[in-house]
Amino acid sequence: MPGPAIRRLVHKVDFERVLATPTRSRSAHFAVHHVSSAPQAAPKRGAGTALAELSTGEASKPSEPVDDFPAAHWLGSVIPKRHARRSVTRSLLKRQIRSAMARHAAALPRGLWLVRLRAPFAPAVFPSAASAALRRAAHDELEQLLARAAR
């Protein structure tokens, strides 16, 4: 049976809201932030007088419950270039974050989740941008990090 659906955070306002919270869990290289709510609705493009004059006859129904209890997990990741210079490394870390979240989603409370890289992996230890050793190290660290965040 597949786990709960994980959606992606895409709007700047949601990233800012989650980053404003204290870290829920941290490790040597990563930090996890969580907000127990749904993402804010994005402003519609071109929302101005032209849309205000149009009428469809019925108001659209909201897709989320009114009580602000999130119905799913939303995941965002922040991998700064200053900590992972090569795009190969950033992509590898993002894939590792998404797969770790998918494995732990059932144990984690619903809402907005953000995993950020807070320190670089040492280039002397991991000289290759996408080595198997880097993949294993990120995997192991993310497993421990999300297991602690689930408590």
Secondary structure, DSSP 8 states (H G I E B T S, - for coil): -----EEE---HHHHHHHHTS--SEE-SSEEEEEESS-------TT-SHHHHH---SS----SS-TT---SSEEEEEE--TTT--SHHHHHHHHHHHHHHHHHHGGGS-SEEEEEEE-S---TTT--STT-HHHHHHHHHHHHHHHHHHT-
